[in-house]
Amino acid sequence: MSATESLAAATIPDPQSVAGRFQRRRTFIAVRQLPSAEAGRQPSDVIPATSTSPGVHAGLLDRHRAVLPSWLALYYQHPIELVDGEGCWVSDAEGRRYLDFFGGILTTLSGHNVPAVVEAIRDQAGRILHTSTLYLIEPMIELAEEITSRSGIPDAKVFFTTSGTEATDAALMLATNYRRSNQVLALRNSYHGRSFAAMGVTGNRSWSASNFSPLSVHYVHGGYRFRSPFKDLEDADYTAACVNDLRDVIAYQTAGDLACMIAEPVQGVGGFVVPPDGFLGAMAEVLRDHGALLISDEVQTGWGRTGEHFWGYEAHGVVPDLLTFAKGLGNGLAIGGVVARAEIMDALDANHISTFGGNPLATAGALANLRYMLEHGLQENTKRVGSRMIEELRNATSEMAVVGEVRGRGLMIGLELVEPDGYEPASDTAAEVMELTRSGGLLIGRGGLYGNCLRIAPPMSVSDTEADRGLEIVMEALHRVDRR
Ligand SMILES: Cc1ncc(COP(=O)(O)O)c(C=O)c1O
């Protein structure tokens, strides 16, 4: 029996029962037996399988809505559960297969179900899951050694957390403590997480549920040129205009003794916004005049995701005082952290702990993932495949009124969709393209203040064949909405 036939023969399980869930898993073992893209998949093979378990998602959605917060956004008119994955491919609970070009929000960095990473997790889980940082943890120490030596920050130390939000919080706490100031600068259109402090430096109304913040925050211009008053300036002039604005904000709005500025080298949630090279370096010169520190939020841009560099900050001719990371390091495990010079990190004069931060399971898995990505040249692959995808998308959409801009770096590729006037955000159209790409067998993301930016960010192991297929589906969807 072929894999497709065995899928069709599978009984539709009861989604409510434990047995039903187990049965659903077995169904997807069959899905995994399909040949991989690397093994010469033909275009007809990548057309999503027909549904084998209709109704599973609808039942889950009802249960989700009953017990989970209304503000916990779900993608798609008919939300889906992803239950199995292999490389860049995933299967949903109703038996459809997709190319995953959003990787759990840029988190599945090496791809789904990478044997080296899975084995490391299995091995650690079979010995001890958790001990806490009250005891020595070898994988944590080894991971910290790897990260500090690659961070570019001199005399660096790492504090591990369980998420990017906590990494933001820790970095802000370290910087404000070191500088004895709660005055922080952040960029407009930024996203740094969901705690009070992280939300307080998030310059995007869609993600700022509360204005209560422990910090005094001022927002300066960042790299979002498409909607900037400095839009028409050349790179160098654009940067100069933003630096002048930074000087003005410091002079007019702050008490001068700033703690730090926090910035994403490429804004992720903001719609993959790339500032001119050297932008953060130019801003940092002004910060230095005031003794303020620079925090580079590398939660999305770290580990080679921008292709040309291991850290996003490297495009800017500056070494930050602190950097934060999370997402891709664990390939799905909950891990984050902050790197800082020892004098900043060690300046705390109280105990500080994260119970799960540096956990043996997360650090053993992250270590295996980091090694995998280094040994398999994923940064180089990202640079090569990413630049080709960006170029092809630019060429293919150059005549399309609905695409205001194609931008990005490496495998952070953004398309800003606009109304026929070429400027108003086309949010509904972006939602429609999300639906069309999903039904075509491709998962991508959305971002920007207005939700009108498409975000394409496959695992860094994506192959040329997979990239081509993904682009084909995106272009089919864009042609459908552009024709009207
Ligand atoms: C740049 C950036 N910083 C911080 C965060 C917060 O990370 P987490 O969701 O793991 O708390 C995110 C999440 O999307 C992010 O994109």
The ligand as a Gaussian input file, in Angstrom:
#p B3LYP/6-31G(d) Opt

LIG

0 1
 C       12.900000      40.571000      18.089000
 C       12.142000      39.859000      19.166000
 N       12.486000      40.041000      20.459000
 C       11.839000      39.412000      21.444000
 C       10.789000      38.558000      21.181000
 C       10.070000      37.864000      22.290000
 O       10.360000      36.516000      22.264000
 P        9.397000      35.428000      22.968000
 O        8.148000      35.377000      22.155000
 O       10.221000      34.173000      22.923000
 O        9.152000      35.884000      24.351000
 C       10.414000      38.323000      19.863000
 C        9.291000      37.411000      19.546000
 O        8.778000      37.364000      18.462000
 C       11.095000      38.999000      18.821000
 O       10.763000      38.826000      17.549000

